Amino acid sequence: MNNIAVIGAGTMGNGIAHVFAQSGYKVNLIDISEAALEKAVATISKNLDRMVKKEKISEADKVATLANLNTTTSIETGVSDRDLVVEAATENEDLKLKIFKTMDDNAPEGCILATNTSSISITKIAAVTSRPELVIGMHFMNPVPVMKLVEIIRGYNTTD
């Protein structure tokens, strides 16, 4: 697994993208708003600067992390070659179900579809896809770059 997409450039989404990019994954950060994407990259850069200042990472690590990050406003192209897609959009059930349908229609076969939801059933989300066995919850804790914890939640049909 090398290629990740994160949908939603808000607080959770940019934190999730930051951690994956810093860990060496190629990340497509997706949002409907170009301004939100610009703000997310600025936040990630600022957080990396803070880590450099505290000597937790080097300047080269920061540059490498930012090089692993790509932004787009298109879910369709942003997920088309990914191994894992993490949805971190606003906590709106109708919106999340619509996003999952689009993810399912455009992500490659075998791609794991994940949601950062804390209140919507994983089984319900998985039901709008053709791959319920590959749908999981990945509930990250905030702030994601600081909290080294993610809860993995399975749906009724999620495989081991």
N, C-alpha and C positions, 0 to 999 in steps of 0.2 A: 504494500500500500504506500503510494508516494504522492498521489494527487488528491487534494482535498478541496471542497467548496464549502463556503460558509455563507448562508443566506441571511441577510440582516446585518447592517453595519452599526447598529446601536451599541450600547455598553457591553452587552454580552457577546454579540457577534464580533465586534472588533477585538475583544479579549480572547475569544476562541481562535480567531484568525491569527492573532499575535502569537499565541502559544504554539500552534501548529507550525507557523512560519519559522519561529525561533528554534523549533525542534527539527528543522530541515525539510519539512514537507513543502511542496509547491501548492500554494493556496490561491484560489479564486475567491475574492470577497465580493459578494453580490448584494446590490440594493437597488431599489427603483429610483433612488435619488442620487444624482452625481454629487450634490453638496454633502450628503451623508457619507458617501464614500471618501470624499476629500477630508472631511472632519475625522473619520475613522483612521485614515492613514496618518494624519497629523497627531492624533492621540497615541497611536502605536509608536510613532517616532519619538514623541515626548516621553513616553514610558521607557522606551529603549535608552534615551538620553539619560534618564534618571538611573537606569541600571548601570550604564557606563560610568557615570559620576560616582556611584557607590562601589565601583570595581567588581560588580557581579558578572559583567560581560565586557568584552573588548569592543573597540570601535569597529573592528573587522566583523565581529559577531553581529553588531547592529546593521552594518551594510549588507551582510549575508541574509539576515532576517528580512530586511526590506526588499531585497532582490527576489526572495521567495514569494512575495506578495503581488498579486495582480488584481485589479478591480474591474468590474463590469456591471452594467445595468440590465444585462440579459440573463435570466435564469437558464433559458434554453441553451445558449452557448457556454455559459459558465459551468454547467454540470455535465456537458456532453462527453468529456474524457476523464471524469473523476472516478476515484475508487471509493470515496466516502463523501457524502454531502450532509452537512449539519445545518439544519434550519433553526435560526434564532430570531425569527420575526416577532413582532408584537403578539402578545397573548390574546389572539382573536381566533376562535375556532374556525369560523368560515374561511378566514384568510389562510390559516395553516392548512386546511384541507385542500384549498385551491392550489397552494404552493406545492403540496405533496403530489397532487395529480400532475402538475407541470414537471416536477422533479422526476417522477416515475416515467413520464412520456419521453424525457430527454436524456436521462442518465443511462450509461451503458449497462448491459446485462451484468449482474453480479455486484453492481455498486450498492453499498449499504446506505440506506437513507435513515438519517437520525434527526430527532427533534430535541430542542432544549426546553420543551414545555415542562411546566411544573404542575399543571392542572388538567390537561386534556389526556384522555385515555390513549395509550400507544396503540392498542387494538383498534380503536376507532379511526385513528390516523392511518394505520396500516391498511384498513379496509378500502380506502380509496385508491390503493396501488395494486399493481399486478404482481407485487413481490412482498406480501406481508411477512414472509419468513425472513426478509432482510431489513425490516424496519425496527429501530430501537429508539429508546430515549437516551439521550446523553445530557444529563442535568449537571451543568457546570456550576461551581460556586463563584460568587463575585467577591472581589475582583479576580477574574480568571488567571491573569499572569502571576498572582500572588498565592492564591489558594490551590494547592496541589491535590485537588480532589475532584473527581467526576463520578457521578452515580450513573450506572448503566441499568436501564430498565427494559425489560422484554415485554413484548405484547403476547397475546394468547398464541399466535402462530410463529413467533420468532424462533429461529433455529438456534441450537447451541453454538 
